[in-house]
């Protein structure tokens, strides 16, 4: 699972570097970013949940019902 999130982080880093000065964030704002985790999740709060099962060909058995997002 760590590899998945490391991949996401490094891909975002490359995107921001490639974007360069073409996008300027005002000093009083932060860069806004959305993240979609499109797998079945039991939502436990507005910002967390528990993975129900992997879909789309992913299979990380020890993470099902144990992964808190």
Order of alpha helices (4+ residues) and beta strands (2+ residues): alpha-beta-beta
